[in-house]
Amino acid sequence: MTIKALVAATCVAAITASVSTAAFAQAAAPAAAPAVSHGPALPGVCVISLEGAITGSTVGKYVQTRLQQIATQVQAELKAEEAALQTEAKTLEGQRASLDQATFETRANALQTKANAFQRKAQQRERELGATQQKALGRVGQELDPIIRQVYQQRQCSLLLNRDSVVIANPAMDISQPVVTALNAKITQFNFDRERLDQAAAPAQTPAPATRK
């Protein structure tokens, strides 16, 4: 395998790993279920689609869009570095005939070291994207939790089931929509950027005293 091909293989593996997380692709919508006749709603039993409440809310859609923006930025960063490595590999391969073996191997080893570092960086970016998604959705969950409790009490529920784990339920018992409405009234977006795991791993510094207003 030539130096160019070796570096290319390393870069492609790194980019592929990162893009798999960067996509944050939504699953295809299930086919519409046939109409079902329901029995009477059970008093005190409520159901909610937690996933549907998040993805259907304004803030949930904002988070999805923002995550895609961050993923696109990461992909652009990695593509630029990949292109630079490919160019350097192509140049070195073209100089193979004019270089002595020792010089060529030294430069080839240095290039492979860069390619390996690039792969580690891409893997870190993949972990950062995952951490970013987890933290952002965690924030939405924090905003959602008290709303669910509030609607639960307003509807006088005695039992709340996750609709995504229930095969069929009477829609009259579903509190998802009022939860989404309340969440939309509470928050529509919040600022967040890509998590930086290299910074998180750095030694913690003593924080400055908080300033109270």
C-alpha positions as CSV (number, residue, x, y, z in Angstrom):
1,M,0.0,0.0,0.0
2,T,1.3,3.4,-0.9
3,I,1.7,6.3,1.6
4,K,-1.1,8.1,-0.1
5,A,-3.4,5.1,0.2
6,L,-2.5,4.4,3.8
7,V,-3.2,8.0,4.9
8,A,-6.4,8.0,2.8
9,A,-7.6,4.8,4.6
10,T,-6.9,6.4,8.0
11,C,-8.7,9.6,7.1
12,V,-11.7,7.9,5.7
13,A,-12.1,5.7,8.8
14,A,-11.9,8.8,11.0
15,I,-14.4,10.8,9.0
16,T,-16.8,8.0,8.8
17,A,-16.8,7.5,12.6
18,S,-17.4,11.2,13.2
19,V,-20.1,11.6,10.6
20,S,-22.0,8.6,12.0
21,T,-22.6,10.6,15.1
22,A,-22.7,14.0,13.4
23,A,-25.7,13.0,11.3
24,F,-28.1,12.8,14.3
25,A,-30.6,11.4,11.8
26,Q,-34.2,11.1,12.8
27,A,-35.8,7.7,12.4
28,A,-38.3,7.3,9.6
29,A,-41.9,8.1,10.7
30,P,-43.9,4.9,11.2
31,A,-46.8,4.1,8.9
32,A,-50.2,5.4,10.0
33,A,-52.0,2.9,12.1
34,P,-55.5,1.8,11.1
35,A,-58.4,3.3,13.1
36,V,-59.2,1.6,16.4
37,S,-62.3,1.8,18.5
38,H,-61.4,2.5,22.1
39,G,-63.1,1.6,25.3
40,P,-63.8,4.2,27.9
41,A,-60.9,6.1,29.3
42,L,-59.7,4.7,32.6
43,P,-60.1,7.3,35.4
44,G,-56.7,8.3,36.9
45,V,-54.7,6.5,34.2
46,C,-52.7,8.8,31.9
47,V,-50.2,8.3,29.2
48,I,-47.5,10.5,27.7
49,S,-45.0,10.2,24.8
50,L,-41.8,11.6,26.3
51,E,-40.0,11.4,23.0
52,G,-42.9,12.9,21.2
53,A,-43.1,15.7,23.7
54,I,-39.5,16.6,23.2
55,T,-39.3,16.3,19.4
56,G,-42.7,18.0,18.9
57,S,-41.9,21.0,21.1
58,T,-40.4,24.2,19.8
59,V,-37.3,23.8,22.0
60,G,-36.9,20.2,20.9
61,K,-36.9,21.2,17.2
62,Y,-34.4,24.0,18.0
63,V,-32.1,21.6,19.7
64,Q,-32.2,19.2,16.7
65,T,-31.4,22.1,14.3
66,R,-28.6,23.3,16.5
67,L,-27.1,19.9,16.9
68,Q,-27.1,19.5,13.1
69,Q,-25.3,22.9,12.8
70,I,-22.6,21.8,15.2
71,A,-22.2,18.5,13.5
72,T,-21.8,20.3,10.1
73,Q,-19.1,22.5,11.6
74,V,-17.3,19.4,12.9
75,Q,-17.5,17.7,9.5
76,A,-16.2,20.8,7.8
77,E,-13.2,21.0,10.2
78,L,-12.3,17.3,9.7
79,K,-12.8,17.5,5.9
80,A,-10.3,20.4,5.7
81,E,-7.7,18.5,7.8
82,E,-8.3,15.4,5.7
83,A,-7.7,17.4,2.5
84,A,-4.4,18.8,3.9
85,L,-3.2,15.3,4.8
86,Q,-4.2,13.9,1.4
87,T,-2.3,16.7,-0.3
88,E,0.8,16.1,1.8
89,A,0.6,12.3,1.1
90,K,0.2,12.9,-2.6
91,T,3.3,15.2,-2.6
92,L,5.4,12.7,-0.7
93,E,4.4,9.9,-3.0
94,G,5.4,11.9,-6.0
95,Q,8.8,12.6,-4.4
96,R,9.5,8.9,-3.6
97,A,11.8,8.4,-6.6
98,S,13.9,11.5,-5.8
99,L,14.4,10.7,-2.1
100,D,16.7,8.3,-0.4
101,Q,15.1,5.5,1.5
102,A,15.9,6.8,4.9
103,T,14.5,10.3,4.2
104,F,11.4,8.9,2.6
105,E,10.7,6.6,5.5
106,T,11.3,9.4,8.0
107,R,8.8,11.7,6.3
108,A,6.4,8.9,5.7
109,N,6.4,8.0,9.4
110,A,5.9,11.6,10.3
111,L,2.9,11.8,8.0
112,Q,1.4,8.6,9.4
113,T,1.8,10.1,12.9
114,K,-0.2,13.1,11.7
115,A,-2.8,10.8,10.2
116,N,-3.1,8.9,13.5
117,A,-3.5,12.1,15.4
118,F,-6.2,13.2,13.0
119,Q,-8.0,9.9,13.6
120,R,-7.8,10.4,17.4
121,K,-9.2,14.0,16.9
122,A,-12.1,12.7,14.8
123,Q,-12.9,10.1,17.5
124,Q,-12.8,12.8,20.1
125,R,-15.1,15.0,18.1
126,E,-17.5,12.1,17.8
127,R,-17.5,11.8,21.6
128,E,-18.0,15.5,21.9
129,L,-21.0,15.5,19.6
130,G,-22.5,12.7,21.7
131,A,-21.9,14.6,24.9
132,T,-23.3,17.8,23.4
133,Q,-26.5,15.9,22.4
134,Q,-26.8,14.3,25.8
135,K,-26.4,17.6,27.7
136,A,-28.8,19.5,25.5
137,L,-31.5,16.9,25.8
138,G,-30.8,16.8,29.5
139,R,-31.6,20.5,29.7
140,V,-34.9,20.0,27.9
141,G,-35.7,17.1,30.3
142,Q,-35.1,19.4,33.3
143,E,-37.5,22.0,31.8
144,L,-40.0,19.2,31.0
145,D,-40.1,17.4,34.3
146,P,-42.0,20.0,36.4
147,I,-44.4,20.5,33.6
148,I,-45.3,16.8,33.5
149,R,-45.9,16.9,37.2
150,Q,-48.1,19.9,36.9
151,V,-50.2,18.5,34.1
152,Y,-50.3,15.2,35.9
153,Q,-51.9,16.9,38.9
154,Q,-54.2,19.1,36.8
155,R,-55.6,16.0,35.0
156,Q,-55.9,14.2,38.4
157,C,-53.8,11.3,37.2
158,S,-53.1,8.4,39.6
159,L,-50.8,6.5,37.1
160,L,-48.7,7.8,34.3
161,L,-47.5,5.5,31.6
162,N,-45.0,6.1,28.8
163,R,-47.0,5.9,25.6
164,D,-44.0,4.7,23.6
165,S,-44.1,1.5,25.8
166,V,-47.9,1.0,25.4
167,V,-49.3,-0.8,22.4
168,I,-52.6,1.1,22.2
169,A,-54.2,3.6,24.6
170,N,-57.3,5.7,24.5
171,P,-56.2,9.2,23.2
172,A,-58.4,10.7,26.0
173,M,-55.8,9.6,28.5
174,D,-52.9,11.1,26.6
175,I,-51.5,14.3,28.2
176,S,-48.7,14.8,25.6
177,Q,-50.2,17.8,23.9
178,P,-50.9,19.9,27.0
179,V,-47.4,19.1,28.1
180,V,-46.0,20.3,24.8
181,T,-48.1,23.5,24.9
182,A,-46.9,24.3,28.4
183,L,-43.2,23.6,27.4
184,N,-43.6,25.9,24.4
185,A,-44.8,28.6,26.7
186,K,-41.9,28.1,29.1
187,I,-38.9,27.9,26.7
188,T,-38.3,27.9,23.0
189,Q,-34.5,27.8,22.8
190,F,-31.3,28.2,24.8
191,N,-27.6,28.7,23.9
192,F,-25.3,25.8,23.7
193,D,-22.1,24.9,21.8
194,R,-20.1,21.8,21.3
195,E,-18.8,20.2,24.4
196,R,-15.0,20.3,24.6
197,L,-13.7,17.1,26.2
198,D,-10.1,18.3,26.1
199,Q,-11.0,21.2,28.2
200,A,-13.1,19.1,30.5
201,A,-10.1,16.8,31.1
202,A,-7.8,19.8,32.0
203,P,-7.0,20.3,35.7
204,A,-9.8,22.2,37.4
205,Q,-9.0,25.7,38.5
206,T,-10.4,27.3,41.7
207,P,-13.5,29.2,40.6
208,A,-13.7,32.9,41.4
209,P,-16.2,33.9,44.1
210,A,-19.7,34.3,42.8
211,T,-21.0,37.8,42.5
212,R,-24.5,38.4,43.9
213,K,-26.7,41.1,42.5
